[in-house]
């Protein structure tokens, strides 16, 4: 059914909500984005998950802008815009994550909470209990590095317009035992039914991009790659969690501090105040009375 959904479908949903809703609407890219934010929003703010990815939501945002819908804002993932020269200009009603995506924005806002989550999981492994802190940092650092390596390949793929699919190369699959850039390149080309003629070029360019990160991986890793990488590293020490279970756990630990630390937060709050609302706030009275 989703193939029949288009920008008119989403715009129609927004227009209908505006007619029935006296507050404001924040459109995000997906259901997990909504789940991460909705527990921190006041009643006057409707958080609506979009569909079709950033390009689709951007088209809807442009329609809303052209038609003067002033009570809706859109929050989308930045993706790899800084590495792609022809990144499109965004509509005035659209905000973009500081990191690769909203999920990573929230993790960056309070990274110690993620480390604490990993420590809790590591504690369940008897052999690791004597070095929980060190083992947990190893898991997180290894996951960040591996997902950053994959980010470098994704960037080169976008820069060169290679059209490679990364779905079958997710870290929970065949890439988990592959470490060198050349081997990763060979694997990516193989699962995409491409020849190996361009393997060295892809590996070399990806490694060059990776070095530009200079060890600062948070801004470039994608949420799905990071979640998968965490799952792989945790399984190495005996903690087995599925991707969805791990992602839901990360969603549940979203904090007020993480949201307030996001680069788009003040812009969004100022817009909400212009409509007489508090927007994304931790409303303890609402939570307790629910």
C-alpha positions in Angstrom: 0.0 0.0 0.0 2.9 2.4 0.7 3.7 2.7 -3.0 0.4 4.5 -3.4 1.3 7.1 -0.7 2.7 10.4 -2.1 3.2 14.0 -1.1 -0.5 14.7 -1.6 -1.4 12.0 0.9 0.9 13.4 3.6 -0.1 17.0 2.8 -3.8 16.0 3.0 -3.2 14.4 6.4 -1.5 17.6 7.7 -4.3 19.8 6.3 -6.9 17.7 8.0 -5.1 17.8 11.4 -4.8 21.5 11.2 -8.5 21.9 10.7 -9.2 19.8 13.8 -6.3 20.8 15.9 -5.7 24.2 17.6 -2.0 23.6 18.2 1.0 23.0 16.0 2.4 20.0 14.1 5.9 18.7 13.9 6.5 16.2 11.0 9.4 13.9 11.5 10.8 11.2 9.2 9.7 8.1 11.0 7.8 6.3 13.8 10.9 5.9 16.0 11.6 9.7 15.7 8.0 10.3 16.9 8.4 7.8 19.8 11.6 9.5 20.9 10.0 13.0 21.1 6.3 12.5 21.9 6.9 11.8 25.6 8.6 15.3 25.9 5.9 17.3 24.1 2.9 19.2 25.4 -0.6 18.5 24.4 -0.8 21.3 21.9 2.0 19.8 19.8 1.1 17.0 17.4 4.1 14.9 16.3 3.4 13.3 12.9 5.6 10.6 11.4 6.1 11.0 7.7 6.9 8.4 5.1 9.0 8.2 1.9 12.2 9.6 3.4 13.6 13.1 3.3 13.0 13.9 -0.4 9.3 13.1 -0.1 8.9 15.1 3.1 10.8 18.0 1.6 8.3 18.2 -1.3 5.5 18.2 1.3 7.2 21.0 3.2 7.5 23.1 0.0 3.8 22.6 -0.7 3.0 23.7 2.9 5.2 26.7 2.5 3.6 27.7 -0.8 0.1 27.4 0.6 0.8 29.3 3.8 0.4 26.6 6.4 2.0 28.4 9.3 1.3 25.9 12.1 3.5 23.1 10.8 7.2 22.5 10.9 9.3 19.6 9.4 12.4 18.0 11.0 14.4 15.8 8.7 17.8 14.1 8.7 20.8 15.9 7.4 22.2 12.7 5.9 25.5 13.4 4.1 24.8 17.0 2.9 28.2 18.4 4.0 29.9 15.9 1.7 27.7 16.4 -1.4 28.1 19.7 -3.3 24.6 19.9 -4.8 22.6 19.6 -1.5 19.2 21.1 -2.1 18.1 24.4 -0.5 15.6 23.6 2.3 12.2 25.3 2.7 11.9 27.9 5.5 9.6 25.6 7.5 12.1 22.8 7.6 14.8 22.1 10.2 17.6 19.6 9.7 19.5 17.5 12.3 23.0 18.5 13.3 24.3 14.9 13.0 23.5 12.5 10.2 20.0 12.0 11.7 17.7 12.9 14.5 18.4 9.7 16.4 22.2 10.4 16.5 21.4 14.1 17.5 19.7 12.7 20.6 22.5 10.3 21.4 25.1 13.1 21.0 23.1 15.2 23.4 23.8 12.8 26.3 26.3 10.1 25.2 26.9 8.9 28.8 23.3 7.6 28.8 24.2 5.3 25.9 27.3 4.2 27.7 25.3 3.5 30.8 22.9 1.4 28.8 25.8 -0.7 27.4 27.2 -1.1 30.9 23.9 -2.5 32.1 23.9 -5.0 29.2 27.6 -5.9 29.8 26.9 -6.5 33.5 24.8 -9.5 32.5 27.9 -11.2 31.1 29.7 -12.8 34.1 33.1 -12.8 32.4 32.9 -9.0 31.8 31.7 -7.9 35.3 35.2 -7.2 36.6 35.8 -4.7 33.8 32.4 -3.3 33.0 33.5 0.3 32.3 36.4 -0.7 30.0 34.5 -3.4 28.1 31.5 -1.0 27.6 33.8 1.7 26.2 35.4 -0.9 23.9 32.0 -1.9 22.6 30.9 1.7 22.0 34.2 2.8 20.4 34.3 -0.3 18.1 30.7 0.3 17.0 31.3 3.9 16.3 34.4 3.2 14.2 32.7 0.4 12.2 29.6 2.5 11.5 31.9 5.5 10.5 33.7 3.2 8.0 30.4 2.3 6.5 29.5 6.0 6.5 32.6 6.7 4.4 31.4 4.2 1.8 27.9 5.7 1.8 29.4 9.1 1.2 31.5 8.0 -1.7 28.6 6.1 -3.1 26.6 9.3 -3.1 29.4 11.4 -4.5 30.1 9.1 -7.4 26.4 8.2 -8.0 27.2 4.5 -7.8 23.7 3.5 -6.8 24.9 0.8 -4.4 22.4 -0.7 -2.0 23.6 -1.1 1.6 20.6 -3.2 2.9 22.2 -6.6 2.4 25.5 -5.2 3.7 24.2 -4.3 7.1 26.6 -4.9 9.9 24.5 -7.7 11.3 25.2 -9.6 8.1 28.2 -10.3 6.0 30.2 -7.2 6.9 30.6 -8.3 10.5 33.8 -10.2 9.8 35.2 -7.8 7.2 37.7 -5.1 8.4 39.9 -3.7 5.7 38.6 -1.0 3.3 39.5 -3.2 0.3 37.6 -6.2 1.7 34.6 -4.0 2.6 34.7 -2.6 -1.0 34.8 -6.1 -2.5 31.9 -7.2 -0.3 29.7 -4.2 -1.2 30.3 -4.7 -4.9 29.6 -8.4 -4.7 26.3 -8.1 -2.8 25.2 -5.5 -5.4 26.1 -7.9 -8.3 28.8 -5.5 -9.5 32.2 -6.5 -10.9 35.3 -6.0 -8.8 37.0 -3.7 -11.4 36.3 -0.6 -9.3 37.0 -2.2 -6.0 40.4 -0.5 -5.4 39.0 2.9 -6.4 36.0 2.6 -4.1 38.2 1.4 -1.2 40.8 4.1 -1.7 38.3 7.0 -1.9 36.3 5.6 1.1 39.4 5.4 3.2 40.4 8.9 2.3 37.0 10.2 3.4 37.3 8.2 6.6 40.6 9.9 7.5 38.8 13.3 7.2 36.7 12.3 10.1 39.8 12.5 12.3 38.3 10.2 14.9 35.2 12.4 15.3 32.6 9.8 14.3 29.4 11.0 16.0 28.5 13.6 13.3 28.8 11.1 10.4 27.4 7.8 11.6 23.8 6.8 10.7 21.5 5.5 13.4 20.7 2.2 11.6 24.4 1.5 11.0 25.3 2.4 14.6 22.5 0.2 16.1 23.6 -2.7 13.9 27.2 -2.2 14.9 26.4 -2.1 18.6 24.5 -5.4 18.2 27.5 -7.0 16.6 29.9 -5.8 19.3 27.5 -6.9 22.1 27.1 -10.3 20.5 30.9 -10.7 20.6 30.8 -10.7 24.4 27.6 -12.8 24.7 24.8 -10.2 24.7 22.2 -11.0 22.1 19.7 -8.4 21.2 17.7 -8.0 18.0 17.9 -4.8 16.0 14.4 -3.7 16.9 14.8 -4.5 20.6 18.1 -2.6 20.7 16.5 0.4 18.9 13.5 0.5 21.2 15.9 0.5 24.2 17.7 3.5 22.8 14.5 5.3 22.1 13.3 4.7 25.6 16.3 6.4 27.1 15.8 9.7 25.3 16.2 12.5 27.9 15.1 16.1 28.2 18.8 17.1 28.3 19.5 15.3 25.0 16.6 17.1 23.3 17.6 20.5 24.6 21.1 19.9 23.4 20.0 19.5 19.8 21.0 22.3 17.5 17.4 22.7 16.1 15.8 22.8 19.6 16.0 26.6 20.2 14.7 27.4 16.6 11.8 25.0 17.1 11.0 26.3 20.6 11.0 29.9 19.4 8.5 29.0 16.7 6.3 27.2 19.2 6.3 30.3 21.5 5.2 32.4 18.6 2.0 30.2 18.6 1.6 30.5 22.4 2.9 26.9 23.1 5.8 25.5 25.0 6.6 22.8 22.4 9.1 20.2 23.4 9.2 20.4 27.2 9.3 17.8 29.9 5.8 18.2 31.4 6.0 16.2 34.6 2.5 17.1 35.6 1.1 15.7 32.4 3.1 12.5 32.7 2.0 12.0 36.3 -1.7 12.7 35.6 -1.8 10.4 32.5 
